[in-house]
Amino acid sequence: MRLTKKQTDQNRQLIVETASRMFRLHGMDNVAVADIMKESGFTHGGFYNHFKSKDALAAEAIASAFDVVASDLSEKLASGKHPQESLSSFVTQYLSPAHRDTKSGGCPAPALSGDAARNGKTVQTAFVKGIETYLDIIAAQMGGDEQEARQQAIALFSGLVGAMMLSRAVKKSDPKVSNELLSSARNTLTLKMVHA
């Protein structure tokens, strides 16, 4: 039985979403194509009907993850009346234990930075586009000129991602330090925004 274009597109999207979640939770190197296909409910052989390689899937999965999170961020920041309060609320939510412990992998930046660093141009290009989207959204909430706003957005986003990566890296060994990393970064970053 031949699939319709709509069914084929839905199957492809399911594979991308599954890969995105699995990559963020387990790392790209720890997830095989066969695992993704099985989790999606398809056979391994069907993979190449949708993607030419694991890298092609990874790039699409990263782009999809950034799109979902950036869309959510954009909505949350746009809904607030005061840009600084909206941004502060975002920082608080981002640097929360709930985000650290999410079963979906959360933001792709801290979840996949190490993987992106070890991968080639295809994966890194998707990662760059995702980061640029975040920076544009955050910079739009900052005061000052365009260059200054971008620099502030870079510093803020780097602080968020770094704190999240470190918090996740030590959580099982020392939950107290993990929580302290989140709370200290959260307090410092929100304080800097108030005085910016």
C-alpha positions as CSV (number, residue, x, y, z in Angstrom):
1,M,0.0,0.0,0.0
2,R,1.5,3.3,-1.1
3,L,1.6,6.2,1.4
4,T,0.1,9.6,0.5
5,K,2.4,12.7,0.6
6,K,0.6,13.8,3.7
7,Q,1.3,10.5,5.5
8,T,4.9,10.5,4.3
9,D,5.4,14.1,5.7
10,Q,3.8,13.1,9.0
11,N,6.0,10.1,9.3
12,R,9.1,12.2,8.5
13,Q,8.0,14.8,11.2
14,L,7.5,12.0,13.7
15,I,11.0,10.7,13.0
16,V,12.5,14.3,13.4
17,E,10.6,14.9,16.7
18,T,11.7,11.5,18.1
19,A,15.3,12.1,17.1
20,S,15.2,15.6,18.5
21,R,14.0,14.3,21.9
22,M,16.3,11.3,21.9
23,F,19.4,13.3,20.9
24,R,18.7,15.9,23.7
25,L,18.3,13.2,26.3
26,H,21.0,10.8,25.4
27,G,23.4,12.7,23.1
28,M,23.8,12.2,19.3
29,D,26.6,9.6,19.5
30,N,24.5,7.5,21.9
31,V,21.5,7.2,19.7
32,A,21.5,4.9,16.7
33,V,19.3,5.4,13.6
34,A,17.7,2.0,14.4
35,D,16.8,3.2,17.9
36,I,15.1,6.4,16.5
37,M,13.2,4.4,13.9
38,K,12.1,1.8,16.5
39,E,11.0,4.5,18.9
40,S,9.1,6.2,16.0
41,G,7.3,2.9,15.2
42,F,9.1,2.2,11.9
43,T,11.7,-0.2,10.6
44,H,15.3,0.7,10.2
45,G,15.2,0.2,6.5
46,G,12.6,3.0,6.1
47,F,15.1,5.6,7.3
48,Y,16.7,6.2,3.9
49,N,13.3,6.9,2.4
50,H,13.3,10.1,4.4
51,F,17.0,11.1,5.1
52,K,20.3,10.6,3.3
53,S,22.3,10.3,6.5
54,K,22.2,10.5,10.3
55,D,23.8,13.9,10.0
56,A,21.0,15.1,7.8
57,L,18.5,13.9,10.4
58,A,20.5,15.4,13.2
59,A,20.6,18.8,11.5
60,E,16.8,18.7,10.9
61,A,16.2,17.5,14.5
62,I,18.4,20.3,15.9
63,A,16.6,22.9,13.8
64,S,13.2,21.6,14.9
65,A,14.2,21.7,18.6
66,F,15.4,25.2,18.3
67,D,12.3,26.3,16.4
68,V,10.0,24.8,19.0
69,V,11.8,26.4,21.9
70,A,12.4,29.7,20.2
71,S,8.7,30.0,19.2
72,D,7.7,29.4,22.8
73,L,10.3,31.9,24.0
74,S,9.1,34.5,21.5
75,E,5.5,34.0,22.6
76,K,6.4,34.4,26.3
77,L,8.5,37.5,25.8
78,A,5.9,39.1,23.5
79,S,3.1,38.5,26.0
80,G,4.7,40.6,28.8
81,K,4.1,44.3,29.1
82,H,7.6,45.1,30.4
83,P,10.5,43.6,28.4
84,Q,12.8,43.3,31.4
85,E,10.2,41.5,33.5
86,S,9.5,39.1,30.7
87,L,13.2,38.4,30.2
88,S,13.6,38.0,34.0
89,S,10.8,35.5,34.0
90,F,12.4,33.6,31.1
91,V,15.7,33.4,33.0
92,T,14.0,32.1,36.1
93,Q,12.2,29.4,34.1
94,Y,15.2,28.5,32.0
95,L,17.4,28.1,35.1
96,S,14.9,26.0,37.0
97,P,15.3,22.5,38.3
98,A,12.2,21.6,36.2
99,H,14.0,22.6,33.0
100,R,17.2,20.8,34.1
101,D,15.3,17.6,34.7
102,T,12.8,17.7,31.8
103,K,12.2,14.4,30.1
104,S,12.1,16.1,26.7
105,G,15.7,17.3,26.9
106,G,14.7,21.0,27.1
107,C,16.6,23.6,25.2
108,P,18.9,22.1,22.6
109,A,21.7,24.5,23.3
110,P,22.9,23.0,26.6
111,A,21.8,19.5,25.7
112,L,23.6,19.3,22.3
113,S,26.5,21.8,22.5
114,G,29.1,19.1,23.0
115,D,27.6,17.0,20.2
116,A,27.6,20.0,17.9
117,A,31.2,20.7,18.7
118,R,32.2,17.1,17.7
119,N,30.1,17.1,14.5
120,G,30.6,18.5,11.0
121,K,29.4,21.6,9.2
122,T,25.8,20.3,8.5
123,V,25.0,19.9,12.2
124,Q,26.9,23.0,13.2
125,T,25.1,25.1,10.6
126,A,21.7,24.1,12.1
127,F,23.1,24.9,15.6
128,V,24.3,28.3,14.5
129,K,20.9,29.2,13.0
130,G,19.2,28.1,16.3
131,I,21.5,30.2,18.4
132,E,21.0,33.2,16.1
133,T,17.3,32.9,16.5
134,Y,17.6,32.9,20.3
135,L,20.0,35.9,20.2
136,D,17.6,37.9,17.9
137,I,14.7,37.2,20.2
138,I,16.6,38.1,23.4
139,A,18.3,41.2,21.9
140,A,14.9,42.5,20.9
141,Q,14.1,42.7,24.6
142,M,17.3,44.6,25.5
143,G,17.6,48.3,25.6
144,G,20.3,50.3,23.9
145,D,21.6,50.2,20.3
146,E,21.6,47.1,18.2
147,Q,25.2,46.1,18.7
148,E,25.0,46.6,22.5
149,A,21.7,44.6,22.7
150,R,23.3,41.8,20.7
151,Q,26.3,41.7,23.1
152,Q,24.0,41.6,26.1
153,A,22.0,38.8,24.5
154,I,25.2,36.8,23.9
155,A,26.3,37.2,27.5
156,L,22.9,36.3,28.9
157,F,22.4,33.3,26.7
158,S,26.0,32.1,27.3
159,G,25.3,32.3,31.0
160,L,22.1,30.4,30.8
161,V,23.5,27.6,28.7
162,G,26.7,27.3,30.7
163,A,24.9,27.2,34.0
164,M,22.4,24.6,32.7
165,M,25.2,22.4,31.3
166,L,27.2,22.5,34.6
167,S,24.1,21.9,36.7
168,R,23.2,18.8,34.7
169,A,26.8,17.6,34.8
170,V,26.9,17.4,38.6
171,K,23.3,16.7,39.5
172,K,23.6,12.9,40.2
173,S,26.8,13.3,42.2
174,D,25.9,16.5,44.1
175,P,22.3,17.8,43.8
176,K,23.1,20.6,46.2
177,V,25.8,22.0,44.0
178,S,23.6,21.4,40.9
179,N,20.9,23.5,42.5
180,E,23.3,26.2,43.7
181,L,24.7,26.6,40.1
182,L,21.2,27.3,38.9
183,S,20.1,29.6,41.7
184,S,23.4,31.6,41.7
185,A,23.3,32.1,37.9
186,R,19.6,32.9,38.0
187,N,20.2,35.6,40.7
188,T,23.2,37.1,39.1
189,L,21.7,37.2,35.6
190,T,18.4,38.7,36.7
191,L,20.3,41.2,38.8
192,K,22.4,42.3,35.9
193,M,19.3,42.8,33.7
194,V,17.7,45.0,36.3
195,H,20.9,47.2,36.4
196,A,21.5,47.1,32.6
